[in-house]
Amino acid sequence: MAAPTALALVCTLKKSPADSSSDLIAHQVLDELARHGVEGSVVRVADYDVAPGITADEGDGDEWPRIREQIIAADILLIATPTWLGHMSSIAQRVLERLDAELSEADGEGRPGMVGKVATAAVVGNEDGAHKIVADLFQGLNDMGYTVPAQGCTYWNDQAMGGTDYKDLPAVPDAVATTTATMARNAAHAARVLTTQPYPAYT
């Protein structure tokens, strides 16, 4: 059996090579997944020209198809997003909107293309909002066919009205490290189960 693969979509508003808390936590998740035999890669979505829309390809200049190829190839999807005004980033929202096209892309047994794949989330911010963001992400991703594993998210929020960024912490808080490790373990397990025991045909 081939090793599961993971793709982290980093939805910071900052283009590379700017430091990013979302990028940092995404790499930490992939490091934990690697401990369970999962090969991972990162795409910083802000580095691409992703057009607004709800189709798989919005035409000239749209670079979403390049990202979509990697999403389709991955067994596990991680969306890592900062918190802005209590919500996910506008880039994370655009990713969800573009993924909506996958509902109409069925396999030979009638299942949407993302059925059988695993979705996880990582949220950082120096304000509250992680629980709501994760809820919104998981509702959308589940609608598209993704399976959310038990305890499938990790996050860090600063204290209320704080100003510290995750990337500026002297060390990863123990609670975050433990949560990230649990998420990675469960996601790797779910991906392997779904590879050997796919969902029933829809037709």
C-alpha positions in Angstrom: 0.0 0.0 0.0 1.4 3.4 -0.9 2.0 5.9 1.9 -0.8 8.4 2.4 0.0 12.0 1.2 -1.0 15.3 2.6 -1.3 18.8 1.2 -1.3 21.9 3.4 -3.0 24.9 1.9 -1.6 27.9 3.9 -4.1 30.7 3.7 -2.1 33.5 5.1 -2.5 36.9 3.4 1.2 37.2 3.1 3.1 36.0 0.0 6.4 34.1 0.3 8.9 34.5 1.8 7.3 36.5 4.6 7.1 34.9 8.0 3.7 33.4 8.7 2.1 31.9 11.8 -0.2 29.9 9.5 2.8 28.5 7.6 4.6 27.6 10.8 1.7 25.6 12.3 1.1 23.9 8.9 4.7 22.7 8.8 4.3 21.5 12.4 1.2 19.5 11.4 3.1 17.9 8.5 6.0 17.1 10.8 3.6 15.1 13.0 2.0 13.4 10.0 5.4 12.4 8.8 5.8 10.4 12.1 2.9 8.3 10.9 4.3 7.7 7.4 2.4 10.5 5.6 4.3 12.4 3.0 3.4 16.1 2.9 3.8 19.3 1.0 2.8 22.9 1.4 1.1 25.4 -1.0 0.9 29.1 0.1 -2.2 30.1 -1.8 -1.3 33.8 -1.7 1.6 33.0 -4.1 -0.9 32.1 -6.8 -3.4 34.1 -8.7 -6.6 32.3 -7.7 -9.6 33.9 -9.4 -13.0 34.3 -7.7 -15.5 31.7 -8.8 -17.0 28.3 -8.2 -15.7 26.3 -11.2 -12.6 24.2 -11.5 -11.1 26.6 -14.0 -12.0 30.3 -14.3 -10.1 30.8 -17.5 -7.1 32.9 -18.5 -4.8 33.7 -15.7 -6.5 31.5 -13.1 -3.9 29.5 -11.3 -6.3 27.4 -9.2 -6.1 24.4 -11.6 -2.4 24.1 -10.5 -3.4 23.9 -6.9 -6.4 21.7 -7.7 -4.2 19.0 -9.2 -2.3 18.7 -5.9 -5.5 18.7 -3.9 -6.9 15.8 -6.0 -3.7 13.9 -5.6 -3.6 14.2 -1.8 -5.3 11.8 0.7 -5.3 14.4 3.5 -6.1 18.2 3.1 -5.0 20.7 5.7 -6.3 24.2 5.6 -4.2 26.5 7.8 -5.6 30.0 8.2 -5.1 33.1 10.4 -8.0 34.7 12.2 -9.1 38.1 10.9 -12.0 39.9 12.7 -13.1 36.6 14.1 -13.3 34.9 10.7 -11.0 32.8 8.5 -8.9 34.7 6.0 -10.5 35.8 2.7 -8.1 33.4 1.0 -9.4 30.4 3.0 -12.9 31.5 2.1 -11.9 31.6 -1.6 -10.4 28.1 -1.3 -13.8 26.8 0.0 -15.6 28.6 -2.9 -13.3 27.0 -5.5 -13.6 23.6 -3.9 -17.4 23.8 -4.4 -16.8 22.8 -8.0 -15.8 19.3 -6.8 -19.4 18.4 -5.9 -20.1 18.0 -9.6 -17.0 15.9 -10.3 -18.1 12.3 -9.6 -16.2 9.1 -9.9 -17.3 6.0 -11.8 -19.6 5.0 -8.9 -21.3 8.3 -8.5 -19.3 9.6 -5.5 -18.1 13.2 -5.5 -14.4 13.3 -6.1 -13.4 14.3 -2.5 -15.4 11.4 -0.9 -12.8 9.2 0.7 -10.3 12.0 1.4 -9.6 13.4 4.9 -9.9 17.1 5.9 -8.1 18.8 8.8 -7.7 22.4 9.9 -5.2 24.6 11.8 -6.1 28.1 13.0 -3.9 30.8 14.6 -4.7 34.3 15.7 -4.1 36.9 18.4 -7.8 37.2 18.8 -10.7 34.8 19.5 -12.4 32.9 16.6 -10.8 29.5 16.2 -13.8 27.4 17.1 -16.1 29.3 14.7 -13.6 29.1 11.9 -13.1 25.4 12.3 -16.8 24.8 12.4 -17.2 26.8 9.2 -14.3 25.0 7.5 -15.5 21.6 8.5 -19.1 22.1 7.4 -18.0 23.2 4.0 -15.4 20.5 3.5 -17.8 17.8 4.8 -20.4 19.0 2.3 -17.9 18.4 -0.5 -17.3 14.9 0.7 -14.3 15.1 2.9 -14.2 13.0 6.1 -13.2 14.9 9.3 -11.3 12.6 11.7 -11.8 12.7 15.4 -10.3 15.8 16.9 -9.3 16.9 13.4 -8.1 20.4 14.2 -5.4 22.2 16.0 -5.3 25.9 16.9 -3.8 28.7 19.0 -5.3 31.9 20.1 -3.7 34.6 22.1 -5.4 35.9 25.3 -8.4 38.2 24.7 -7.3 41.4 23.1 -3.8 40.2 22.9 -1.1 41.1 20.3 1.2 38.1 20.2 1.6 36.1 17.0 2.0 32.3 17.1 5.3 32.5 15.2 6.7 34.8 18.0 6.2 32.3 20.8 9.4 31.1 22.4 8.1 27.5 22.2 5.1 25.5 21.1 2.6 25.4 24.0 2.2 21.9 25.4 -1.5 21.9 24.7 -1.0 22.9 21.1 1.7 20.2 20.6 -0.5 17.5 22.1 -3.5 18.6 20.0 -1.5 18.7 16.8 -0.1 15.2 17.5 -3.5 13.8 18.2 -4.9 15.3 15.0 -2.1 14.0 12.9 -2.4 10.5 14.3 -6.1 10.3 13.7 -5.9 11.8 10.3 -3.3 9.3 9.2 -5.4 6.5 10.5 -8.6 7.7 8.8 -6.7 8.1 5.5 -5.5 4.5 5.6 -8.9 3.2 6.6 -10.6 5.0 3.7 -8.0 3.8 1.2 -8.8 0.1 2.0 -12.5 0.5 2.9 -14.0 3.2 0.6 -17.5 4.5 1.0 -20.3 2.6 -0.8 -21.1 3.5 -4.4 -23.7 6.3 -4.8 -25.2 4.7 -8.0 
